[in-house]
Amino acid sequence: MEFIKQQPSSKAPANWFTGDVWWDVIVAGQEPSRMRANLVRFSPGARTNWHSHALGQTLHVVSGIALIGTRDGTVFEAHPGETVACPPDEEHWHGAAPDRFMEHIALWESTGDGTSETTWAEPVTDQHYNGRRTRDQ
């Protein structure tokens, strides 16, 4: 057993996010582990750019309301305690509702072969962000 040394909170890169986003790395697994987990804090209206993960991504909402969008225009609304799985290579975005902060734990894996685990694309437009929300699961 060992305690993992906690890293300082850091501001997320502006070229991957719209608005103010901060994260704390929970774990960045060392071989043979490929586990990644971050606690991510979004200010109201903040969101990721479009992106995908080679092995998928799981989001567990801690506080606030998370919005998770897909390329077909669907915007899912997730509440505290809910967990959303994004399939491998599916382009999506996630962020906070416009009127409150949101925190989620983002979980994903590195590829283990040196290729990129996350592929980042363009910012999410206001039209996509403000799309019709659904709670359908």
C-alpha positions in Angstrom: 0.0 0.0 0.0 1.0 3.6 -0.6 -0.6 7.0 -0.3 -0.5 8.8 -3.7 1.0 12.2 -3.3 -1.7 14.8 -4.0 -0.9 17.3 -6.7 -2.0 20.9 -6.5 -5.3 21.9 -8.2 -4.7 23.3 -11.7 -6.7 25.3 -14.2 -7.7 23.4 -17.2 -6.2 24.4 -20.6 -8.1 27.2 -22.3 -7.6 25.4 -25.7 -9.7 22.4 -24.4 -12.4 24.3 -22.5 -14.8 27.2 -22.7 -15.2 29.1 -19.3 -13.3 28.5 -16.1 -12.6 24.9 -15.2 -10.3 23.5 -12.6 -9.2 19.9 -11.8 -7.5 17.8 -9.2 -5.8 14.7 -10.4 -7.0 11.8 -8.2 -4.8 9.2 -10.0 -2.7 9.0 -13.1 -1.9 5.3 -13.0 1.6 4.1 -13.5 2.2 0.9 -15.5 0.8 -1.6 -15.4 -2.2 0.5 -14.4 -3.8 2.6 -17.1 -6.4 4.2 -14.8 -7.0 8.0 -14.9 -9.3 9.9 -12.6 -9.8 13.6 -12.1 -12.2 15.7 -10.0 -13.2 18.5 -12.3 -15.0 21.7 -11.3 -16.9 23.7 -13.9 -18.1 27.3 -13.4 -21.6 28.0 -14.6 -21.8 27.6 -18.4 -18.3 26.2 -18.6 -17.8 23.1 -20.8 -15.2 21.0 -22.6 -14.5 21.2 -26.3 -15.8 18.3 -28.4 -13.6 15.3 -27.7 -13.4 11.5 -27.6 -11.5 8.9 -25.6 -10.0 5.9 -27.3 -11.3 3.6 -24.5 -14.3 5.6 -23.5 -14.9 7.7 -20.4 -17.1 7.5 -17.3 -18.5 10.6 -15.6 -19.8 10.6 -12.0 -21.6 13.8 -11.0 -20.7 15.0 -7.5 -22.6 18.3 -7.4 -24.6 20.6 -9.6 -26.2 19.6 -12.9 -23.9 18.1 -15.7 -24.8 18.5 -19.3 -23.4 15.9 -21.7 -23.8 16.5 -25.4 -23.5 14.2 -28.4 -22.9 15.0 -32.1 -26.6 14.2 -32.9 -27.6 17.2 -30.9 -28.8 15.3 -27.8 -27.9 17.1 -24.5 -28.3 14.8 -21.5 -28.8 16.2 -18.0 -27.2 14.3 -15.2 -27.7 15.0 -11.4 -25.5 14.3 -8.3 -25.0 10.6 -7.8 -25.6 9.7 -11.4 -23.0 8.1 -13.6 -22.8 8.4 -17.4 -20.7 6.1 -19.6 -19.4 7.6 -22.9 -18.4 4.8 -25.4 -15.0 4.5 -27.0 -14.3 7.0 -29.8 -17.7 8.8 -29.4 -17.3 12.5 -29.7 -19.0 14.3 -26.9 -18.7 17.3 -24.5 -19.6 17.9 -20.9 -20.0 20.9 -18.7 -22.1 22.8 -16.2 -25.6 24.2 -16.5 -25.7 27.9 -17.1 -26.9 28.8 -13.6 -24.7 26.7 -11.2 -21.3 25.2 -10.6 -20.9 21.5 -11.4 -18.3 18.9 -10.2 -17.8 15.5 -11.6 -15.2 12.7 -11.4 -13.9 11.9 -14.8 -12.6 8.3 -15.2 -10.8 7.0 -18.3 -7.8 4.8 -19.3 -4.7 5.4 -21.2 -4.2 3.3 -24.2 -1.0 1.6 -22.9 0.6 1.8 -26.3 1.7 5.4 -26.3 -1.1 6.6 -28.6 -3.4 9.5 -27.5 -6.0 8.6 -25.0 -8.1 11.7 -25.8 -8.7 13.4 -29.1 -9.6 17.1 -28.8 -11.7 18.9 -31.4 -13.4 22.3 -31.8 -15.2 24.3 -29.1 -18.9 23.6 -28.5 -21.1 26.3 -30.0 -23.7 28.1 -27.9 -26.3 26.4 -30.2 -25.1 22.9 -29.3 -24.7 23.9 -25.6 -28.2 25.3 -25.5 -29.8 22.4 -27.2 -32.9 20.7 -25.9 -32.1 18.8 -22.7 -33.3 15.3 -22.0 -33.4 13.1 -18.9 -34.1 10.0 -20.9 -31.8 7.2 -20.0 
